[in-house]
Amino acid sequence: MPKYHIDRSIHVSVPPQQAYELVADYGTWTTWSPWLLADPHAQVTVSEHPNEKGSRYAWEGDITGQGELEHLSLIPNTQITDELRFIKPFKSICKTEFFFEPSGGGTKIRWTMDGSMPWFLFFLVPMIKTMVGLDYQRGLTMIKDLLETGTIPSKVEIHGRSDVGPVRMAGTAGSSPMSTIGPSLEESMVKTNEAFRQAGLKVDRNMATVYTKFRMKDAGLDYIAGYLLEEGEELPAGSPLKVWSLPACKAFRVEHIGSYRHLGNAWSVANQWVQCKKLKQQRVGTFEIYRNTPQQVSEAELRTDIYLPLK
């Protein structure tokens, strides 16, 4: 049977004991789970003593399916070993582990998964490694915020099928792995701002990013980062900016409220809903529009609309 291994890590500025106690307590998982955001009405059941060997965390929902976790081994402040049992939409058993290592005055948290697929589903292994790896990184980022600040500035509102467009934007094209998408977008926006100013165009307008391609192999993105254009607004000849447009259509809309470092939560929710509801997407690119900026509001108040154009 084709096997796979997933390994993601993050550094947190708290001692190993504090990090361990949070993760070992199944009662906290509903706060930082990277999956429940897509299924807020899922039924979750947690053992009476959620931080002991043999305790269980079970879930069942329309989007997340059904399954359970069980603590197999707990080494205080050092390691947690769990068995992950999927029931729906398919049966599978995996081993997941957390490791807590003192590092740089804080803690390095590692989250791993070891599993296998039936031989006839071998072609799904690369996708599972990429998508679960992204889920793990989102979960670790939420754990970090929760440990260091006591809150997670990330809320997702599902608006569903919505009218959108026509949309027309101009910006700088770029490419980046998901792990460094933030700095890459910032670099591209510096170039976009300069090009807009040289063209005599205002930059006091909504920013937008269009994702034109997702590369499953390396979890990479091709994108255009820039600003929305007004109706009839044209760029001067020779402008280095790339123009992207979309006619008025229906799109699946999800709104993210909070820090940009958690935008992956909203994208995951949108993609899970579109897949679960069997909606057909256009092959024109997906995009996000930033309704305000860090210069205007606190990071907890940042609002970003995410759109997946539909057929």
C-alpha positions as CSV (number, residue, x, y, z in Angstrom):
1,M,0.0,0.0,0.0
2,P,1.4,3.5,-0.9
3,K,2.6,5.2,2.3
4,Y,3.0,8.9,3.0
5,H,4.6,11.0,5.7
6,I,3.7,14.6,6.5
7,D,5.8,16.8,8.8
8,R,5.2,20.5,9.6
9,S,6.6,22.6,12.4
10,I,6.5,26.1,13.9
11,H,8.3,28.0,16.7
12,V,6.3,29.5,19.5
13,S,7.5,31.9,22.2
14,V,6.3,29.8,25.2
15,P,7.9,27.0,27.2
16,P,7.3,23.3,26.1
17,Q,5.0,22.7,29.1
18,Q,2.6,25.4,28.0
19,A,2.5,24.2,24.4
20,Y,2.1,20.6,25.4
21,E,-0.7,21.3,27.8
22,L,-2.7,23.1,25.1
23,V,-2.4,20.4,22.5
24,A,-2.8,17.5,24.8
25,D,-6.2,18.8,25.9
26,Y,-8.7,17.7,23.3
27,G,-11.0,20.3,24.8
28,T,-9.0,23.1,23.1
29,W,-9.1,21.5,19.6
30,T,-12.4,23.2,18.6
31,T,-10.7,26.5,19.1
32,W,-7.7,25.9,16.7
33,S,-8.8,23.0,14.5
34,P,-7.9,23.8,10.9
35,W,-10.9,21.7,9.7
36,L,-13.9,22.8,11.9
37,L,-13.9,26.3,10.4
38,A,-15.5,24.8,7.3
39,D,-18.1,22.9,9.3
40,P,-19.1,25.1,12.3
41,H,-22.2,22.9,13.0
42,A,-20.3,19.6,13.1
43,Q,-21.0,17.5,16.2
44,V,-17.9,17.2,18.3
45,T,-17.6,14.8,21.3
46,V,-14.7,15.0,23.7
47,S,-13.9,12.6,26.5
48,E,-14.6,13.7,30.1
49,H,-10.9,13.7,30.8
50,P,-9.6,15.1,27.5
51,N,-5.8,15.1,28.3
52,E,-5.3,11.6,29.4
53,K,-4.2,8.4,27.7
54,G,-7.2,6.7,26.0
55,S,-9.2,10.0,25.8
56,R,-11.0,10.6,22.5
57,Y,-12.0,13.4,20.2
58,A,-14.8,12.5,17.7
59,W,-16.5,14.6,15.0
60,E,-19.3,14.2,12.5
61,G,-20.3,16.9,10.0
62,D,-21.6,17.4,6.5
63,I,-18.4,18.9,5.3
64,T,-15.8,17.3,7.5
65,G,-17.2,13.8,7.4
66,Q,-16.8,11.5,10.4
67,G,-13.9,10.2,12.5
68,E,-12.1,10.2,15.8
69,L,-8.7,10.7,17.5
70,E,-7.4,8.8,20.5
71,H,-4.5,9.5,22.7
72,L,-2.3,6.4,22.5
73,S,0.7,7.8,24.4
74,L,1.4,11.1,26.3
75,I,5.0,12.0,27.4
76,P,4.5,15.2,29.4
77,N,6.0,18.3,27.7
78,T,7.7,16.2,25.1
79,Q,5.5,14.0,22.8
80,I,1.9,13.1,22.0
81,T,1.0,10.1,19.9
82,D,-2.5,9.7,18.6
83,E,-4.4,7.3,16.3
84,L,-6.6,9.0,13.7
85,R,-9.5,7.0,12.5
86,F,-11.5,8.3,9.5
87,I,-14.9,6.8,9.1
88,K,-16.6,9.0,6.4
89,P,-16.2,9.7,3.5
90,F,-13.8,6.7,3.5
91,K,-12.3,4.5,6.2
92,S,-8.6,5.0,7.0
93,I,-6.3,4.8,10.0
94,C,-3.2,7.1,10.5
95,K,-0.7,7.8,13.2
96,T,-0.3,11.4,14.2
97,E,2.3,12.9,16.6
98,F,3.2,16.2,18.2
99,F,6.8,16.8,19.4
100,F,7.8,19.7,21.7
101,E,11.4,20.7,21.7
102,P,13.0,23.6,23.6
103,S,14.3,26.1,21.0
104,G,15.5,29.7,21.0
105,G,13.9,30.5,24.4
106,G,10.6,29.0,23.3
107,T,9.4,25.7,21.7
108,K,9.6,24.1,18.3
109,I,6.3,22.2,17.8
110,R,6.3,19.5,15.1
111,W,3.1,17.8,13.9
112,T,3.4,14.7,11.8
113,M,1.2,12.1,10.2
114,D,2.0,8.6,8.9
115,G,-0.6,6.8,6.8
116,S,-1.2,4.7,3.7
117,M,-3.7,4.5,0.8
118,P,-5.2,1.5,-0.9
119,W,-3.1,0.6,-3.9
120,F,-5.8,1.7,-6.4
121,L,-5.7,5.2,-4.9
122,F,-1.9,5.6,-5.2
123,F,-2.4,8.7,-7.4
124,L,-4.0,10.6,-4.5
125,V,-0.9,10.4,-2.3
126,P,0.7,13.6,-3.7
127,M,-2.6,15.5,-3.2
128,I,-3.0,14.3,0.3
129,K,0.5,15.2,1.3
130,T,0.1,18.7,-0.1
131,M,-3.4,19.5,1.2
132,V,-2.9,17.9,4.7
133,G,0.4,19.7,4.9
134,L,-1.3,23.0,4.3
135,D,-4.0,22.1,6.9
136,Y,-1.2,21.3,9.4
137,Q,0.5,24.6,8.8
138,R,-2.8,26.5,9.3
139,G,-3.4,24.7,12.5
140,L,0.1,25.4,13.8
141,T,-0.3,29.0,13.0
142,M,-3.5,29.2,15.0
143,I,-1.8,27.3,17.9
144,K,1.0,29.9,17.8
145,D,-1.4,32.8,18.1
146,L,-3.4,31.2,20.8
147,L,-0.3,30.4,22.9
148,E,1.3,33.8,22.4
149,T,-1.6,36.1,22.5
150,G,-4.6,34.1,23.9
151,T,-6.7,34.8,20.7
152,I,-6.8,33.8,17.1
153,P,-7.6,36.8,14.8
154,S,-9.4,34.7,12.2
155,K,-13.2,34.4,11.5
156,V,-14.8,33.0,8.4
157,E,-18.2,33.9,7.1
158,I,-19.7,31.8,4.3
159,H,-21.9,33.8,1.9
160,G,-22.2,31.1,-0.7
161,R,-23.3,31.7,-4.3
162,S,-23.1,35.5,-4.9
163,D,-23.2,37.9,-7.8
164,V,-19.8,39.3,-8.7
165,G,-18.4,41.6,-11.4
166,P,-17.6,42.6,-13.8
167,V,-14.1,42.7,-12.3
168,R,-11.1,44.3,-13.8
169,M,-7.7,44.7,-12.1
170,A,-4.1,45.5,-13.0
171,G,-1.0,44.4,-11.1
172,T,2.3,42.6,-11.0
173,A,2.5,38.9,-11.9
174,G,4.4,36.7,-9.6
175,S,4.9,33.1,-8.4
176,S,5.6,31.7,-4.9
177,P,5.2,28.6,-2.7
178,M,2.4,28.9,-0.3
179,S,4.9,29.0,2.6
180,T,6.3,32.4,1.4
181,I,3.2,33.9,-0.3
182,G,2.9,36.8,2.1
183,P,6.4,38.3,1.5
184,S,6.1,37.5,-2.2
185,L,2.8,39.5,-2.5
186,E,4.3,42.4,-0.6
187,E,7.2,42.5,-3.0
188,S,4.9,42.4,-6.0
189,M,2.7,45.2,-4.5
190,V,5.8,47.5,-4.2
191,K,6.3,47.1,-7.9
192,T,2.6,47.6,-8.6
193,N,2.5,50.8,-6.5
194,E,5.5,52.2,-8.4
195,A,4.0,51.4,-11.8
196,F,0.6,53.0,-10.9
197,R,2.4,56.1,-9.7
198,Q,4.5,56.3,-12.9
199,A,1.2,56.0,-14.9
200,G,-0.4,58.8,-12.9
201,L,-3.0,56.5,-11.5
202,K,-4.3,56.7,-7.9
203,V,-3.5,53.9,-5.4
204,D,-6.3,54.9,-3.0
205,R,-8.5,52.0,-4.1
206,N,-9.2,48.3,-3.2
207,M,-6.3,46.0,-3.6
208,A,-6.9,42.6,-5.2
209,T,-4.9,39.4,-5.9
210,V,-5.9,36.9,-8.6
211,Y,-4.5,33.4,-8.3
212,T,-4.2,32.1,-11.9
213,K,-2.7,28.7,-11.1
214,F,-2.2,26.3,-8.2
215,R,0.7,23.8,-8.5
216,M,-0.1,20.7,-6.4
217,K,3.4,19.3,-6.7
218,D,5.0,22.1,-4.7
219,A,2.0,23.9,-3.2
220,G,2.9,26.9,-5.3
221,L,0.8,29.7,-6.7
222,D,1.0,31.9,-9.8
223,Y,-0.7,35.3,-9.2
224,I,-1.3,38.9,-10.1
225,A,-1.2,41.3,-7.2
226,G,-2.6,44.8,-7.8
227,Y,-5.6,47.1,-7.7
228,L,-9.1,47.1,-9.0
229,L,-9.6,49.4,-12.1
230,E,-12.5,51.7,-12.6
231,E,-14.9,51.2,-15.5
232,G,-13.2,52.5,-18.7
233,E,-9.9,53.1,-16.9
234,E,-6.9,52.3,-19.2
235,L,-3.2,51.8,-18.6
236,P,-0.7,53.8,-20.7
237,A,1.1,52.0,-23.5
238,G,4.2,50.2,-22.4
239,S,3.0,49.7,-18.8
240,P,4.6,46.7,-17.1
241,L,1.4,45.9,-15.3
242,K,-0.7,42.9,-16.3
243,V,-4.5,43.3,-16.7
244,W,-7.0,40.6,-15.7
245,S,-10.7,40.8,-16.1
246,L,-13.8,38.8,-15.4
247,P,-17.4,39.3,-16.7
248,A,-20.3,39.5,-14.3
249,C,-21.0,36.0,-13.1
250,K,-21.9,33.9,-10.1
251,A,-19.1,33.0,-7.6
252,F,-18.8,31.2,-4.3
253,R,-18.0,33.9,-1.8
254,V,-16.3,33.5,1.6
255,E,-15.3,36.5,3.8
256,H,-12.3,36.4,6.1
257,I,-12.2,38.7,9.1
258,G,-8.8,38.9,10.7
259,S,-5.1,38.7,10.0
260,Y,-3.7,38.0,6.5
261,R,-1.6,35.2,7.9
262,H,-4.8,33.2,8.5
263,L,-6.3,33.8,5.0
264,G,-5.6,30.2,4.2
265,N,-8.5,29.3,6.6
266,A,-11.0,31.1,4.3
267,W,-9.5,29.6,1.1
268,S,-9.8,26.1,2.6
269,V,-13.4,26.7,3.7
270,A,-14.3,28.0,0.2
271,N,-12.7,25.0,-1.6
272,Q,-14.2,22.4,0.8
273,W,-17.7,23.9,0.3
274,V,-17.4,24.1,-3.5
275,Q,-16.2,20.5,-3.6
276,C,-18.8,19.2,-1.1
277,K,-21.7,20.9,-2.9
278,K,-20.4,19.7,-6.3
279,L,-20.3,23.2,-7.7
280,K,-18.5,23.7,-11.1
281,Q,-15.8,26.3,-11.2
282,Q,-14.8,28.4,-14.1
283,R,-11.1,28.0,-15.2
284,V,-10.5,31.7,-15.0
285,G,-8.6,32.1,-11.7
286,T,-9.8,32.7,-8.2
287,F,-9.3,36.0,-6.4
288,E,-9.5,38.0,-3.2
289,I,-10.4,41.6,-2.7
290,Y,-9.1,43.5,0.4
291,R,-11.9,45.7,1.7
292,N,-9.6,47.6,4.1
293,T,-5.9,47.7,5.0
294,P,-3.6,47.3,8.0
295,Q,-3.1,51.1,7.8
296,Q,-6.9,51.7,8.4
297,V,-7.8,49.1,11.0
298,S,-6.4,46.6,13.4
299,E,-5.5,43.1,12.1
300,A,-8.5,41.6,13.8
301,E,-10.8,43.9,11.8
302,L,-9.2,43.3,8.4
303,R,-11.9,42.1,5.9
304,T,-11.0,40.1,2.8
305,D,-13.6,38.7,0.3
306,I,-12.6,35.5,-1.5
307,Y,-14.3,34.5,-4.7
308,L,-14.4,31.2,-6.7
309,P,-16.1,32.0,-10.0
310,L,-18.7,29.4,-10.9
311,K,-20.1,28.1,-14.2
